[in-house]
Amino acid sequence: MAQKFWLTVKPLAKHENVILHSDGELLASVSAPANEGKANSHLIELLAEYFHTAKSNIRILRGQRSRRKLIEID
């Protein structure tokens, strides 16, 4: 069953990491810039590593061009 959740992305960060807040929302910091989809592709790689799944199992449902995104993981 697929999991959906909201997360906020911080592009051009010094360190790449994923943090779970107490309200259940994730904050992901990626080192890539937020242009031409570079931050989104780095985000998918980072989430695949964090959730121990393949990159093909992760999709951005909403927020392709914003910092707040709805993510689905199969």
PDB file as gemmi writes it, atoms N, CA and C in Angstrom:
CRYST1    1.000    1.000    1.000  90.00  90.00  90.00 P 1                      
ATOM      1  N   MET A   1       0.839  -1.178   0.000  1.00  0.00           N  
ATOM      2  CA  MET A   1       0.000   0.000   0.000  1.00  0.00           C  
ATOM      3  C   MET A   1       0.889   1.248   0.000  1.00  0.00           C  
ATOM      4  N   ALA A   2       0.517   2.220  -0.780  1.00  0.00           N  
ATOM      5  CA  ALA A   2       1.318   3.431  -0.934  1.00  0.00           C  
ATOM      6  C   ALA A   2       1.118   4.369   0.258  1.00  0.00           C  
ATOM      7  N   GLN A   3       2.199   5.005   0.669  1.00  0.00           N  
ATOM      8  CA  GLN A   3       2.160   6.008   1.728  1.00  0.00           C  
ATOM      9  C   GLN A   3       2.273   7.381   1.088  1.00  0.00           C  
ATOM     10  N   LYS A   4       1.461   8.313   1.554  1.00  0.00           N  
ATOM     11  CA  LYS A   4       1.533   9.691   1.084  1.00  0.00           C  
ATOM     12  C   LYS A   4       1.839  10.585   2.269  1.00  0.00           C  
ATOM     13  N   PHE A   5       2.692  11.560   2.053  1.00  0.00           N  
ATOM     14  CA  PHE A   5       2.997  12.502   3.119  1.00  0.00           C  
ATOM     15  C   PHE A   5       3.514  13.800   2.520  1.00  0.00           C  
ATOM     16  N   TRP A   6       3.402  14.860   3.314  1.00  0.00           N  
ATOM     17  CA  TRP A   6       3.886  16.183   2.924  1.00  0.00           C  
ATOM     18  C   TRP A   6       5.300  16.362   3.434  1.00  0.00           C  
ATOM     19  N   LEU A   7       6.116  17.053   2.647  1.00  0.00           N  
ATOM     20  CA  LEU A   7       7.436  17.389   3.108  1.00  0.00           C  
ATOM     21  C   LEU A   7       7.845  18.744   2.555  1.00  0.00           C  
ATOM     22  N   THR A   8       8.774  19.376   3.242  1.00  0.00           N  
ATOM     23  CA  THR A   8       9.319  20.655   2.828  1.00  0.00           C  
ATOM     24  C   THR A   8      10.768  20.439   2.427  1.00  0.00           C  
ATOM     25  N   VAL A   9      11.142  21.029   1.295  1.00  0.00           N  
ATOM     26  CA  VAL A   9      12.495  20.868   0.772  1.00  0.00           C  
ATOM     27  C   VAL A   9      13.273  22.166   0.957  1.00  0.00           C  
ATOM     28  N   LYS A  10      14.513  22.033   1.408  1.00  0.00           N  
ATOM     29  CA  LYS A  10      15.409  23.176   1.528  1.00  0.00           C  
ATOM     30  C   LYS A  10      16.546  22.967   0.522  1.00  0.00           C  
ATOM     31  N   PRO A  11      16.516  23.669  -0.623  1.00  0.00           N  
ATOM     32  CA  PRO A  11      17.591  23.503  -1.610  1.00  0.00           C  
ATOM     33  C   PRO A  11      18.849  24.270  -1.208  1.00  0.00           C  
ATOM     34  N   LEU A  12      19.959  23.928  -1.853  1.00  0.00           N  
ATOM     35  CA  LEU A  12      21.266  24.561  -1.616  1.00  0.00           C  
ATOM     36  C   LEU A  12      21.713  24.484  -0.161  1.00  0.00           C  
ATOM     37  N   ALA A  13      21.442  23.368   0.480  1.00  0.00           N  
ATOM     38  CA  ALA A  13      21.857  23.170   1.868  1.00  0.00           C  
ATOM     39  C   ALA A  13      23.314  22.680   1.905  1.00  0.00           C  
ATOM     40  N   LYS A  14      23.976  22.924   3.004  1.00  0.00           N  
ATOM     41  CA  LYS A  14      25.360  22.465   3.161  1.00  0.00           C  
ATOM     42  C   LYS A  14      25.423  20.947   3.326  1.00  0.00           C  
ATOM     43  N   HIS A  15      24.454  20.396   4.053  1.00  0.00           N  
ATOM     44  CA  HIS A  15      24.413  18.957   4.315  1.00  0.00           C  
ATOM     45  C   HIS A  15      23.072  18.407   3.856  1.00  0.00           C  
ATOM     46  N   GLU A  16      23.086  17.206   3.265  1.00  0.00           N  
ATOM     47  CA  GLU A  16      21.845  16.565   2.855  1.00  0.00           C  
ATOM     48  C   GLU A  16      21.355  15.667   3.986  1.00  0.00           C  
ATOM     49  N   ASN A  17      20.093  15.865   4.386  1.00  0.00           N  
ATOM     50  CA  ASN A  17      19.500  15.013   5.417  1.00  0.00           C  
ATOM     51  C   ASN A  17      17.987  15.119   5.373  1.00  0.00           C  
ATOM     52  N   VAL A  18      17.347  14.225   6.104  1.00  0.00           N  
ATOM     53  CA  VAL A  18      15.895  14.200   6.248  1.00  0.00           C  
ATOM     54  C   VAL A  18      15.594  14.215   7.738  1.00  0.00           C  
ATOM     55  N   ILE A  19      14.707  15.125   8.153  1.00  0.00           N  
ATOM     56  CA  ILE A  19      14.349  15.272   9.567  1.00  0.00           C  
ATOM     57  C   ILE A  19      12.842  15.111   9.700  1.00  0.00           C  
ATOM     58  N   LEU A  20      12.421  14.305  10.670  1.00  0.00           N  
ATOM     59  CA  LEU A  20      11.002  14.123  10.965  1.00  0.00           C  
ATOM     60  C   LEU A  20      10.619  15.045  12.109  1.00  0.00           C  
ATOM     61  N   HIS A  21       9.658  15.938  11.852  1.00  0.00           N  
ATOM     62  CA  HIS A  21       9.173  16.843  12.898  1.00  0.00           C  
ATOM     63  C   HIS A  21       8.118  16.151  13.744  1.00  0.00           C  
ATOM     64  N   SER A  22       7.828  16.716  14.893  1.00  0.00           N  
ATOM     65  CA  SER A  22       6.861  16.113  15.817  1.00  0.00           C  
ATOM     66  C   SER A  22       5.451  16.088  15.249  1.00  0.00           C  
ATOM     67  N   ASP A  23       5.130  16.973  14.297  1.00  0.00           N  
ATOM     68  CA  ASP A  23       3.797  16.975  13.701  1.00  0.00           C  
ATOM     69  C   ASP A  23       3.664  15.964  12.566  1.00  0.00           C  
ATOM     70  N   GLY A  24       4.718  15.182  12.298  1.00  0.00           N  
ATOM     71  CA  GLY A  24       4.657  14.142  11.287  1.00  0.00           C  
ATOM     72  C   GLY A  24       5.124  14.587   9.914  1.00  0.00           C  
ATOM     73  N   GLU A  25       5.484  15.847   9.756  1.00  0.00           N  
ATOM     74  CA  GLU A  25       5.949  16.341   8.465  1.00  0.00           C  
ATOM     75  C   GLU A  25       7.467  16.211   8.388  1.00  0.00           C  
ATOM     76  N   LEU A  26       7.949  15.962   7.193  1.00  0.00           N  
ATOM     77  CA  LEU A  26       9.374  15.809   6.973  1.00  0.00           C  
ATOM     78  C   LEU A  26       9.988  17.093   6.438  1.00  0.00           C  
ATOM     79  N   LEU A  27      11.249  17.322   6.783  1.00  0.00           N  
ATOM     80  CA  LEU A  27      12.033  18.413   6.222  1.00  0.00           C  
ATOM     81  C   LEU A  27      13.256  17.779   5.583  1.00  0.00           C  
ATOM     82  N   ALA A  28      13.425  17.992   4.278  1.00  0.00           N  
ATOM     83  CA  ALA A  28      14.555  17.426   3.551  1.00  0.00           C  
ATOM     84  C   ALA A  28      15.456  18.544   3.070  1.00  0.00           C  
ATOM     85  N   SER A  29      16.739  18.437   3.355  1.00  0.00           N  
ATOM     86  CA  SER A  29      17.730  19.400   2.898  1.00  0.00           C  
ATOM     87  C   SER A  29      18.556  18.746   1.804  1.00  0.00           C  
ATOM     88  N   VAL A  30      18.621  19.398   0.636  1.00  0.00           N  
ATOM     89  CA  VAL A  30      19.393  18.872  -0.490  1.00  0.00           C  
ATOM     90  C   VAL A  30      20.406  19.927  -0.929  1.00  0.00           C  
ATOM     91  N   SER A  31      21.532  19.471  -1.436  1.00  0.00           N  
ATOM     92  CA  SER A  31      22.598  20.393  -1.825  1.00  0.00           C  
ATOM     93  C   SER A  31      22.412  20.948  -3.228  1.00  0.00           C  
ATOM     94  N   ALA A  32      21.499  20.402  -4.003  1.00  0.00           N  
ATOM     95  CA  ALA A  32      21.288  20.833  -5.381  1.00  0.00           C  
ATOM     96  C   ALA A  32      20.476  22.126  -5.443  1.00  0.00           C  
ATOM     97  N   PRO A  33      20.676  22.917  -6.490  1.00  0.00           N  
ATOM     98  CA  PRO A  33      19.873  24.131  -6.653  1.00  0.00           C  
ATOM     99  C   PRO A  33      18.464  23.795  -7.123  1.00  0.00           C  
ATOM    100  N   ALA A  34      17.561  24.724  -6.896  1.00  0.00           N  
ATOM    101  CA  ALA A  34      16.156  24.494  -7.242  1.00  0.00           C  
ATOM    102  C   ALA A  34      15.855  24.976  -8.658  1.00  0.00           C  
ATOM    103  N   ASN A  35      16.639  24.538  -9.626  1.00  0.00           N  
ATOM    104  CA  ASN A  35      16.329  24.870 -11.011  1.00  0.00           C  
ATOM    105  C   ASN A  35      16.500  23.642 -11.894  1.00  0.00           C  
ATOM    106  N   GLU A  36      15.705  23.575 -12.930  1.00  0.00           N  
ATOM    107  CA  GLU A  36      15.714  22.481 -13.902  1.00  0.00           C  
ATOM    108  C   GLU A  36      15.513  21.113 -13.260  1.00  0.00           C  
ATOM    109  N   GLY A  37      14.807  21.048 -12.147  1.00  0.00           N  
ATOM    110  CA  GLY A  37      14.483  19.777 -11.503  1.00  0.00           C  
ATOM    111  C   GLY A  37      15.641  19.097 -10.790  1.00  0.00           C  
ATOM    112  N   LYS A  38      16.748  19.786 -10.611  1.00  0.00           N  
ATOM    113  CA  LYS A  38      17.907  19.169  -9.954  1.00  0.00           C  
ATOM    114  C   LYS A  38      17.623  18.855  -8.495  1.00  0.00           C  
ATOM    115  N   ALA A  39      16.968  19.769  -7.798  1.00  0.00           N  
ATOM    116  CA  ALA A  39      16.649  19.523  -6.387  1.00  0.00           C  
ATOM    117  C   ALA A  39      15.660  18.370  -6.248  1.00  0.00           C  
ATOM    118  N   ASN A  40      14.698  18.267  -7.166  1.00  0.00           N  
ATOM    119  CA  ASN A  40      13.725  17.172  -7.104  1.00  0.00           C  
ATOM    120  C   ASN A  40      14.405  15.817  -7.317  1.00  0.00           C  
ATOM    121  N   SER A  41      15.323  15.733  -8.258  1.00  0.00           N  
ATOM    122  CA  SER A  41      15.996  14.455  -8.480  1.00  0.00           C  
ATOM    123  C   SER A  41      16.891  14.087  -7.296  1.00  0.00           C  
ATOM    124  N   HIS A  42      17.553  15.073  -6.703  1.00  0.00           N  
ATOM    125  CA  HIS A  42      18.339  14.792  -5.496  1.00  0.00           C  
ATOM    126  C   HIS A  42      17.433  14.400  -4.327  1.00  0.00           C  
ATOM    127  N   LEU A  43      16.272  15.026  -4.261  1.00  0.00           N  
ATOM    128  CA  LEU A  43      15.312  14.693  -3.207  1.00  0.00           C  
ATOM    129  C   LEU A  43      14.870  13.240  -3.321  1.00  0.00           C  
ATOM    130  N   ILE A  44      14.573  12.784  -4.519  1.00  0.00           N  
ATOM    131  CA  ILE A  44      14.141  11.401  -4.709  1.00  0.00           C  
ATOM    132  C   ILE A  44      15.257  10.428  -4.323  1.00  0.00           C  
ATOM    133  N   GLU A  45      16.491  10.745  -4.666  1.00  0.00           N  
ATOM    134  CA  GLU A  45      17.623   9.900  -4.265  1.00  0.00           C  
ATOM    135  C   GLU A  45      17.772   9.864  -2.743  1.00  0.00           C  
ATOM    136  N   LEU A  46      17.631  11.021  -2.123  1.00  0.00           N  
ATOM    137  CA  LEU A  46      17.759  11.106  -0.667  1.00  0.00           C  
ATOM    138  C   LEU A  46      16.646  10.331   0.038  1.00  0.00           C  
ATOM    139  N   LEU A  47      15.417  10.451  -0.443  1.00  0.00           N  
ATOM    140  CA  LEU A  47      14.296   9.735   0.163  1.00  0.00           C  
ATOM    141  C   LEU A  47      14.408   8.227  -0.054  1.00  0.00           C  
ATOM    142  N   ALA A  48      14.920   7.811  -1.203  1.00  0.00           N  
ATOM    143  CA  ALA A  48      15.114   6.382  -1.458  1.00  0.00           C  
ATOM    144  C   ALA A  48      16.110   5.791  -0.469  1.00  0.00           C  
ATOM    145  N   GLU A  49      17.137   6.545  -0.178  1.00  0.00           N  
ATOM    146  CA  GLU A  49      18.125   6.087   0.808  1.00  0.00           C  
ATOM    147  C   GLU A  49      17.524   6.087   2.217  1.00  0.00           C  
ATOM    148  N   TYR A  50      16.765   7.120   2.552  1.00  0.00           N  
ATOM    149  CA  TYR A  50      16.165   7.250   3.885  1.00  0.00           C  
ATOM    150  C   TYR A  50      15.155   6.142   4.170  1.00  0.00           C  
ATOM    151  N   PHE A  51      14.308   5.813   3.173  1.00  0.00           N  
ATOM    152  CA  PHE A  51      13.268   4.802   3.350  1.00  0.00           C  
ATOM    153  C   PHE A  51      13.691   3.415   2.885  1.00  0.00           C  
ATOM    154  N   HIS A  52      14.941   3.255   2.455  1.00  0.00           N  
ATOM    155  CA  HIS A  52      15.475   1.962   2.011  1.00  0.00           C  
ATOM    156  C   HIS A  52      14.599   1.345   0.929  1.00  0.00           C  
ATOM    157  N   THR A  53      14.366   2.105  -0.132  1.00  0.00           N  
ATOM    158  CA  THR A  53      13.561   1.638  -1.247  1.00  0.00           C  
ATOM    159  C   THR A  53      14.196   2.111  -2.550  1.00  0.00           C  
ATOM    160  N   ALA A  54      13.673   1.650  -3.665  1.00  0.00           N  
ATOM    161  CA  ALA A  54      14.188   2.063  -4.969  1.00  0.00           C  
ATOM    162  C   ALA A  54      13.675   3.453  -5.334  1.00  0.00           C  
ATOM    163  N   LYS A  55      14.455   4.173  -6.127  1.00  0.00           N  
ATOM    164  CA  LYS A  55      14.044   5.510  -6.554  1.00  0.00           C  
ATOM    165  C   LYS A  55      12.757   5.463  -7.373  1.00  0.00           C  
ATOM    166  N   SER A  56      12.532   4.362  -8.083  1.00  0.00           N  
ATOM    167  CA  SER A  56      11.333   4.238  -8.920  1.00  0.00           C  
ATOM    168  C   SER A  56      10.061   4.108  -8.086  1.00  0.00           C  
ATOM    169  N   ASN A  57      10.173   3.835  -6.794  1.00  0.00           N  
ATOM    170  CA  ASN A  57       9.010   3.716  -5.916  1.00  0.00           C  
ATOM    171  C   ASN A  57       8.567   5.051  -5.334  1.00  0.00           C  
ATOM    172  N   ILE A  58       9.289   6.121  -5.619  1.00  0.00           N  
ATOM    173  CA  ILE A  58       8.991   7.433  -5.039  1.00  0.00           C  
ATOM    174  C   ILE A  58       8.523   8.385  -6.135  1.00  0.00           C  
ATOM    175  N   ARG A  59       7.393   9.047  -5.892  1.00  0.00           N  
ATOM    176  CA  ARG A  59       6.832   9.997  -6.850  1.00  0.00           C  
ATOM    177  C   ARG A  59       6.451  11.295  -6.151  1.00  0.00           C  
ATOM    178  N   ILE A  60       6.620  12.400  -6.858  1.00  0.00           N  
ATOM    179  CA  ILE A  60       6.156  13.701  -6.372  1.00  0.00           C  
ATOM    180  C   ILE A  60       4.791  13.927  -6.985  1.00  0.00           C  
ATOM    181  N   LEU A  61       3.751  13.925  -6.148  1.00  0.00           N  
ATOM    182  CA  LEU A  61       2.386  14.081  -6.646  1.00  0.00           C  
ATOM    183  C   LEU A  61       2.006  15.545  -6.829  1.00  0.00           C  
ATOM    184  N   ARG A  62       2.419  16.380  -5.902  1.00  0.00           N  
ATOM    185  CA  ARG A  62       2.127  17.813  -5.967  1.00  0.00           C  
ATOM    186  C   ARG A  62       3.363  18.589  -5.549  1.00  0.00           C  
ATOM    187  N   GLY A  63       3.499  19.789  -6.094  1.00  0.00           N  
ATOM    188  CA  GLY A  63       4.586  20.657  -5.681  1.00  0.00           C  
ATOM    189  C   GLY A  63       5.856  20.497  -6.479  1.00  0.00           C  
ATOM    190  N   GLN A  64       5.752  20.163  -7.760  1.00  0.00           N  
ATOM    191  CA  GLN A  64       6.943  20.009  -8.591  1.00  0.00           C  
ATOM    192  C   GLN A  64       7.817  21.260  -8.570  1.00  0.00           C  
ATOM    193  N   ARG A  65       7.197  22.433  -8.453  1.00  0.00           N  
ATOM    194  CA  ARG A  65       7.946  23.687  -8.511  1.00  0.00           C  
ATOM    195  C   ARG A  65       7.885  24.472  -7.200  1.00  0.00           C  
ATOM    196  N   SER A  66       7.499  23.824  -6.122  1.00  0.00           N  
ATOM    197  CA  SER A  66       7.452  24.530  -4.841  1.00  0.00           C  
ATOM    198  C   SER A  66       8.269  23.767  -3.800  1.00  0.00           C  
ATOM    199  N   ARG A  67       8.501  24.413  -2.686  1.00  0.00           N  
ATOM    200  CA  ARG A  67       9.272  23.768  -1.611  1.00  0.00           C  
ATOM    201  C   ARG A  67       8.448  22.749  -0.838  1.00  0.00           C  
ATOM    202  N   ARG A  68       7.146  22.941  -0.777  1.00  0.00           N  
ATOM    203  CA  ARG A  68       6.253  22.013  -0.084  1.00  0.00           C  
ATOM    204  C   ARG A  68       5.725  21.012  -1.100  1.00  0.00           C  
ATOM    205  N   LYS A  69       5.918  19.736  -0.843  1.00  0.00           N  
ATOM    206  CA  LYS A  69       5.586  18.691  -1.810  1.00  0.00           C  
ATOM    207  C   LYS A  69       4.782  17.576  -1.167  1.00  0.00           C  
ATOM    208  N   LEU A  70       3.921  16.965  -1.969  1.00  0.00           N  
ATOM    209  CA  LEU A  70       3.213  15.758  -1.574  1.00  0.00           C  
ATOM    210  C   LEU A  70       3.906  14.597  -2.248  1.00  0.00           C  
ATOM    211  N   ILE A  71       4.415  13.671  -1.444  1.00  0.00           N  
ATOM    212  CA  ILE A  71       5.218  12.543  -1.925  1.00  0.00           C  
ATOM    213  C   ILE A  71       4.446  11.251  -1.720  1.00  0.00           C  
ATOM    214  N   GLU A  72       4.587  10.326  -2.672  1.00  0.00           N  
ATOM    215  CA  GLU A  72       3.991   8.997  -2.533  1.00  0.00           C  
ATOM    216  C   GLU A  72       5.101   7.960  -2.662  1.00  0.00           C  
ATOM    217  N   ILE A  73       5.086   7.018  -1.735  1.00  0.00           N  
ATOM    218  CA  ILE A  73       6.069   5.933  -1.748  1.00  0.00           C  
ATOM    219  C   ILE A  73       5.318   4.611  -1.798  1.00  0.00           C  
ATOM    220  N   ASP A  74       5.662   3.784  -2.791  1.00  0.00           N  
ATOM    221  CA  ASP A  74       5.035   2.459  -2.920  1.00  0.00           C  
ATOM    222  C   ASP A  74       5.729   1.452  -2.030  1.00  0.00           C  
TER     223      ASP A  74                                                      
END                                                                             
